[in-house]
Amino acid sequence: MRPSDFTTRIAGEGAAAWRTHGRARAMEREGQDVIILSIGDPDFETPRPIIEAAYQALNEGHTHYGELVGARKLRQAIASYQGRLSRVAIDPDNVVAVAGAQCGLFASALCTLNPGDEVIVPSPTYVTYEAVVGAPGATLVSVPTDPERGFEVDVSALRAAVTPRTKAIMLNSPNNPSGAMVSREVLEGIGEICKAHDLWLICDQVYSGLVFEGEHICPLSLPDMAERTIVINSVSKSHAMTGWRFGWLIIPEHMRTSFSNLMLCMLYGLPSFIQQAAIIALDQDLEELEEMKRAFAARRDTMATGLEGVESLVCRTPPAGMFCMIDVRKSGLTSYEFAERLLDAEGVSTLPGDAFGPSGAGHLRLSLMVPEARLKEACLRISRFAESLAG
Ligand SMILES: Cc1ncc(COP(=O)(O)O)c(C=O)c1O
């Protein structure tokens, strides 16, 4: 008996990149002093009012099937929350509640792509995208960005990558791993490409609640883009709710039936107590959210200061998100070698940027999900290691 071709197609997500992380976890289990900066799960608790709302919903009997694309009240809450982020009015009937942004990415690919299609994606690219695009039999076409220019998306490079097979452009802004955001000007350029070649714009915005500087621009706010745009978002990062598996899509009106058909056979609706708690997460003005955002911004600055002056490292301070990229090319090591040797020498676990495509090569992704004091300690250890190489 053999597994399906489909599962073969979606296999692999740069397994080598996770080797250091796997070893770090094993070292931690053995009681060693390891600082893990290789994963992307906020270290904060989900704000209390959301947890209380889930308890209450369970006690009140919200333990049955939830509505397929989300309860009306939830979709209204999503529409107004996403509307505030996007600065545009959103029709609750164009909202689909999904089990986290990852589920939203997968659903978007299945509802828009056919076998043989190409999807243009700027690099660095979040690790699951290749499999997501591959699921319906499409191919990811990677377009580089320049680390020296803050990983800014190059519109002319995207235009040059368009072929008769191109079906979509997939964006992640703010980006994981780089934190780079697509500017209004760039987004307008991308919009023009999409309109000229009749392409989808699939836009993953899971870090849009964690913008420290600059403005996050949503394609829904650009003229004539709503009919070809799918926005993907979740509360996983902004609300420290990764384990709740709650996210959403904003889809064009003409795609409502396609998505609800998919939801029927794929998810059958989110758990109804999760839907109830999610309404509180989106509707209430929770002070914890601002506190978490401030903490991430402060940690980012701590990292930039902590690594300043180390000859062989460049810390690329991001305007948004939960990660910093550091350029280790001057050390003479590849990012894989640097990550492995740093773990052995100093007990700091990082993720090689090569896992995110060619533009991430020679960089490490460091997550900001440990308390300030541990982050300072991590910077000391990284600096010491980099200087020992130079020595
Ligand atoms: C860019 C990006 N998209 C999607 C996801 C998945 O998010 P969720 O937990 O909402 O499924 C992640 C998680 O790290 C991410 O970084």
The ligand as a Tripos MOL2 file, in Angstrom:
@<TRIPOS>MOLECULE
LIG
   16    16     1     0     0
SMALL
NO_CHARGES

@<TRIPOS>ATOM
      1 C1          3.4690   34.0200    7.9560 C.3       1 LIG1
      2 C2          2.6310   33.0600    8.7200 C.ar      1 LIG1
      3 N1          1.4580   32.6770    8.2040 N.ar      1 LIG1
      4 C3          0.6640   31.8090    8.8400 C.ar      1 LIG1
      5 C4          1.0320   31.2630   10.0570 C.ar      1 LIG1
      6 C5          0.1060   30.3170   10.7390 C.3       1 LIG1
      7 O1         -0.6290   31.0330   11.7110 O.3       1 LIG1
      8 P1         -1.8110   30.3800   12.5360 P.3       1 LIG1
      9 O2         -1.2720   29.9960   13.8770 O.co2     1 LIG1
     10 O3         -2.8520   31.4350   12.6590 O.co2     1 LIG1
     11 O4         -2.2960   29.2030   11.7730 O.co2     1 LIG1
     12 C6          2.2610   31.6230   10.6330 C.ar      1 LIG1
     13 C7          2.7110   31.0150   11.8910 C.2       1 LIG1
     14 O5          3.8270   31.1330   12.3250 O.2       1 LIG1
     15 C8          3.0740   32.5630    9.9490 C.ar      1 LIG1
     16 O6          4.2460   32.9580   10.4330 O.3       1 LIG1
@<TRIPOS>BOND
     1     1     2 1
     2     2     3 ar
     3     2    15 ar
     4     3     4 ar
     5     4     5 ar
     6     5     6 1
     7     5    12 ar
     8     6     7 1
     9     7     8 1
    10     8     9 2
    11     8    10 1
    12     8    11 1
    13    12    13 1
    14    12    15 ar
    15    13    14 2
    16    15    16 1
@<TRIPOS>SUBSTRUCTURE
     1 LIG1         1 GROUP 0 **** ****
